[in-house]
Amino acid sequence: MKLTAQAKKIRKPTTDISPLFYTRWSPRAMTGESLTREELLPLFEAARWAPSSYNNQPWRFIIATAEQKEKFMDFLGDFNKQWCKNAAALVVVCSANNFTHNGQPAITHSFDTGAAWMSVALEGARRNLVVHGMQGFEYDKVKQTLQIPNNYTIEAMFAIGKFAKKSILPKEMREKEVPSSRKEVNEFVNWDGKFEWQ
Ligand SMILES: Cc1cc2nc3c(=O)[nH]c(=O)nc-3n(C[C@H](O)[C@H](O)[C@H](O)COP(=O)(O)O)c2cc1C
């Protein structure tokens, strides 16, 4: 069964929205097969069209496939290492802290980059590819090894791979391999300009 079909069985939006939004999820089971640059390119083409403040497009993706992937595996925490060994690519997401046109701080650089990463994830799901975000890695190691300049922020990493059956995962991960639920809309939206902070 396709990645999106699994989510469709479980996730039920409360009103009509594009299935694009609720059929994306973050599996960990990947086949271990590689993906060509041609297969990966559409995911980043999707990111290209994300909105950003002043159209600054602050997102940067550092993609490791094949032997480079081993170097990136070394950044990951033990839990993520277990399932990422079957990824076709590991990606470091960075963002430019300042505007290109005037060098001033771009306050929304992380916000903008979040939109771009989401586009990668949505296009990946549409193509039955796992795109799974990660914060479980050593940010300092990434900064030093990849020599990320100080005017860039390391935001996150993500894995990309061909979707596989959950039977290939270790038992404890198999149980978690299911599309997750969400808060109700009223828990994060207030229509009257007031909000009950918790
Ligand atoms: C920025 C970010 C960091 C994450 N870090 C990890 C991680 O280190 N390891 C992991 O297994 N999942 C990680 N996740 C996956 C989240 O747990 C997952 O997106 C969340 O539970 C919602 O589930 P869904 O993506 O399947 O809808 C991360 C997701 C994001 C967006």
The ligand as an SDF file (V2000), in Angstrom:
LIG
                    3D

 31 33  0  0  0  0  0  0  0  0999 V2000
   12.0630   19.4520   12.6150 C   0  0  0  0  0  0  0  0  0  0  0  0
   11.6830   18.0220   12.9010 C   0  0  0  0  0  0  0  0  0  0  0  0
   12.5070   17.2400   13.6710 C   0  0  0  0  0  0  0  0  0  0  0  0
   12.2020   15.8860   13.8960 C   0  0  0  0  0  0  0  0  0  0  0  0
   13.1100   15.0830   14.5390 N   0  0  0  0  0  0  0  0  0  0  0  0
   12.9400   13.7370   14.5040 C   0  0  0  0  0  0  0  0  0  0  0  0
   14.0000   12.8690   14.9070 C   0  0  0  0  0  0  0  0  0  0  0  0
   15.0970   13.2830   15.2780 O   0  0  0  0  0  0  0  0  0  0  0  0
   13.7750   11.5330   14.8350 N   0  0  0  0  0  0  0  0  0  0  0  0
   12.5880   10.9980   14.4070 C   0  0  0  0  0  0  0  0  0  0  0  0
   12.4750    9.7710   14.3580 O   0  0  0  0  0  0  0  0  0  0  0  0
   11.5640   11.8100   14.0080 N   0  0  0  0  0  0  0  0  0  0  0  0
   11.7210   13.1580   14.0270 C   0  0  0  0  0  0  0  0  0  0  0  0
   10.7190   13.9970   13.5510 N   0  0  0  0  0  0  0  0  0  0  0  0
    9.4280   13.4380   13.0860 C   0  0  0  0  0  0  0  0  0  0  0  0
    8.2800   13.9060   13.9760 C   0  0  0  0  0  0  0  0  0  0  0  0
    8.2690   13.1690   15.1730 O   0  0  0  0  0  0  0  0  0  0  0  0
    6.9520   13.7890   13.1850 C   0  0  0  0  0  0  0  0  0  0  0  0
    6.9880   14.6620   12.1060 O   0  0  0  0  0  0  0  0  0  0  0  0
    5.7480   14.0970   14.0750 C   0  0  0  0  0  0  0  0  0  0  0  0
    5.5870   13.1200   15.0820 O   0  0  0  0  0  0  0  0  0  0  0  0
    4.4690   14.1870   13.2580 C   0  0  0  0  0  0  0  0  0  0  0  0
    4.2420   12.9980   12.5590 O   0  0  0  0  0  0  0  0  0  0  0  0
    4.0760   12.9320   10.9660 P   0  0  0  0  0  0  0  0  0  0  0  0
    5.2330   13.6840   10.3510 O   0  0  0  0  0  0  0  0  0  0  0  0
    4.1090   11.4640   10.6450 O   0  0  0  0  0  0  0  0  0  0  0  0
    2.7650   13.5820   10.6140 O   0  0  0  0  0  0  0  0  0  0  0  0
   10.9960   15.3410   13.3650 C   0  0  0  0  0  0  0  0  0  0  0  0
   10.1480   16.1680   12.6200 C   0  0  0  0  0  0  0  0  0  0  0  0
   10.4770   17.4830   12.3780 C   0  0  0  0  0  0  0  0  0  0  0  0
    9.5580   18.3240   11.5170 C   0  0  0  0  0  0  0  0  0  0  0  0
  1  2  1  0
  2  3  1  0
  2 30  2  0
  3  4  2  0
  4  5  1  0
  4 28  1  0
  5  6  2  0
  6  7  1  0
  6 13  1  0
  7  8  2  0
  7  9  1  0
  9 10  1  0
 10 11  2  0
 10 12  1  0
 12 13  2  0
 13 14  1  0
 14 15  1  0
 14 28  1  0
 15 16  1  0
 16 17  1  0
 16 18  1  0
 18 19  1  0
 18 20  1  0
 20 21  1  0
 20 22  1  0
 22 23  1  0
 23 24  1  0
 24 25  2  0
 24 26  1  0
 24 27  1  0
 28 29  2  0
 29 30  1  0
 30 31  1  0
M  END
$$$$
